[in-house]
Amino acid sequence: MATTTPANSPRRDELLEKAYRYVLQRGVGDLSLRPLAAAVGSSPRVLLFLFGSKAALVQALLTRARADELELLKELQSRTDGGDLAGAAAELWQWLAAEEHGALLRLWVEGYARSLIDPDGPWGDFAQATVRDWLKVLADAQPPRARGSAAGEAERTLVLAVLRGALLDLLATGDVERTTNAIDRQLGLLASA
């Protein structure tokens, strides 16, 4: 008799949140079901029943992490008026550099890197989707005339590359002052252009 994986259930949602907190601290790269199940008060068998497979659990965890990222982007979009790309990027950096977001951002970097290495795995198009999400927010922060232009696309791509590069450096070194100074310098050049 075939069993079906429950799409949504209170127990699945509860275990997903607990597993999400677990992977925020430990990452998903070497995720093993037995220690995860013990940490969340379940069993490997229940996790497999509720999520279908380890790969599906990893996908659910990355989807959960992406939901936090999208919430940030939604908040930022609601505050930008379409004319201040440098201001929007400065707000993004302020959020990215906040110590309390470090665990989420390390998980984001791990998912991003793994989606490049294993695009057919549970990571899927995580990196591509993230780039699209961030470029959309940055486009919405540009004046309408710049959004559809090649120059506007290049400008927001540069901003995203600078933010992502500084984020990787910050996560590696913890040097908020130096990376923030670099971001401020680049955004100052952008604002004066």
C-alpha positions in Angstrom: 0.0 0.0 0.0 1.5 3.4 -1.1 1.6 6.2 1.4 1.3 9.8 0.5 3.3 12.6 2.0 1.1 15.1 3.8 1.4 18.4 2.0 0.7 20.5 5.1 0.1 19.4 8.6 0.6 21.1 11.9 3.3 18.5 12.8 5.1 19.0 9.5 5.1 22.8 10.0 6.3 22.4 13.6 9.2 20.1 12.6 10.1 22.3 9.6 10.5 25.3 12.0 12.6 23.3 14.4 14.7 21.9 11.6 15.1 25.4 10.2 16.5 26.7 13.5 18.8 23.6 13.6 20.2 24.2 10.1 20.6 27.9 10.7 23.2 26.9 13.3 24.7 23.9 11.5 24.1 24.3 7.8 22.5 21.8 5.4 25.6 20.5 3.6 26.3 17.5 5.8 22.7 17.2 7.1 22.1 13.8 8.6 18.6 12.7 9.4 19.3 10.9 12.7 20.9 13.9 14.5 18.4 16.3 13.0 15.5 14.1 14.2 16.9 13.9 17.7 17.4 17.6 17.8 13.8 18.4 16.7 12.1 15.7 18.9 11.2 13.3 16.1 12.6 10.3 14.3 14.2 9.9 10.8 11.2 7.8 9.8 8.7 10.5 10.7 10.8 13.1 8.9 10.8 11.0 5.8 7.1 10.4 6.0 6.3 14.1 6.4 8.7 15.4 3.8 9.0 12.4 1.4 12.7 12.3 1.2 15.9 13.9 2.6 16.1 15.9 -0.7 12.6 17.2 -0.2 13.3 18.1 3.3 16.4 20.1 2.2 14.2 21.8 -0.4 11.6 22.7 2.2 14.4 24.2 4.4 15.8 26.3 1.6 12.2 27.4 0.7 11.8 28.4 4.4 15.1 30.3 4.3 14.0 32.0 1.0 10.8 33.1 2.7 12.8 35.1 5.2 14.8 36.6 2.4 11.7 37.5 0.4 10.2 39.1 3.5 13.1 41.4 3.7 12.9 42.3 0.1 9.1 42.9 0.4 9.7 45.3 3.3 12.4 47.1 1.3 10.2 47.4 -1.8 7.4 49.0 0.3 9.8 51.7 1.5 11.4 52.6 -1.9 9.9 55.1 -4.2 11.7 54.2 -7.4 14.4 56.8 -7.5 17.0 56.0 -5.0 19.0 52.9 -5.9 21.9 53.9 -3.6 19.5 54.5 -0.7 17.8 51.1 -1.2 21.2 49.4 -1.5 22.3 51.1 1.8 19.2 49.7 3.5 19.9 46.3 2.1 23.5 46.4 3.4 22.4 47.6 6.8 20.2 44.5 7.1 22.9 42.2 5.6 25.5 43.5 8.1 23.4 43.1 11.2 24.8 40.4 13.4 21.5 38.8 14.1 21.1 37.8 10.4 24.4 36.0 10.2 23.0 32.5 10.6 20.4 33.0 7.9 23.0 34.5 5.5 25.5 31.7 6.1 22.7 29.3 5.2 21.9 31.4 2.1 25.5 31.3 1.0 25.6 27.5 1.5 22.4 27.1 -0.6 23.7 29.5 -3.2 27.0 27.7 -3.6 25.4 24.2 -3.6 22.9 25.2 -6.3 25.9 26.1 -8.5 27.7 22.8 -7.8 24.6 20.6 -7.9 22.0 22.3 -10.0 19.9 19.1 -10.4 19.9 18.4 -6.6 17.6 19.7 -4.0 19.2 23.1 -4.3 17.8 23.4 -7.8 17.7 26.9 -9.0 18.2 28.5 -5.6 21.0 30.8 -6.8 19.2 31.9 -10.0 16.0 32.6 -8.1 17.9 34.6 -5.5 19.6 36.7 -8.2 16.2 37.4 -9.9 14.6 38.4 -6.6 17.3 40.8 -5.6 17.6 42.3 -9.1 13.8 42.9 -9.1 14.0 44.8 -5.8 17.0 46.9 -7.1 15.1 47.6 -10.3 12.1 48.8 -8.4 14.4 51.2 -6.5 15.6 52.8 -9.8 13.8 55.6 -11.6 11.3 54.1 -14.1 13.3 55.3 -17.1 16.3 53.3 -15.9 14.5 50.0 -15.2 14.2 48.9 -18.8 17.5 50.2 -20.1 20.8 48.3 -20.5 22.5 50.9 -18.4 20.0 50.5 -15.6 20.4 46.7 -15.7 24.2 47.0 -15.6 23.9 49.5 -12.7 21.7 47.2 -10.5 23.9 44.2 -11.5 26.9 46.1 -10.2 25.2 47.0 -7.0 24.1 43.4 -6.4 27.7 42.2 -7.1 29.1 44.7 -4.7 26.6 43.8 -2.0 27.1 40.0 -2.5 30.9 40.4 -2.5 31.0 42.5 0.6 28.6 40.1 2.3 30.9 37.1 1.6 33.9 39.1 2.9 31.9 40.1 6.0 30.8 36.5 6.7 34.4 35.4 6.3 36.1 38.0 8.4 33.4 39.6 10.7 34.9 43.0 9.8 31.7 45.2 9.7 33.6 48.5 9.7 35.8 47.7 6.7 33.1 46.2 4.6 30.6 48.9 5.4 33.2 51.6 4.5 33.6 49.8 1.1 29.9 49.7 0.5 29.5 53.4 1.5 32.3 54.3 -0.9 30.7 52.4 -3.8 27.2 53.7 -3.1 28.6 57.3 -2.8 30.1 56.9 -6.3 26.7 55.6 -7.5 24.8 58.5 -6.0 27.1 61.0 -7.5 27.0 59.5 -11.0 
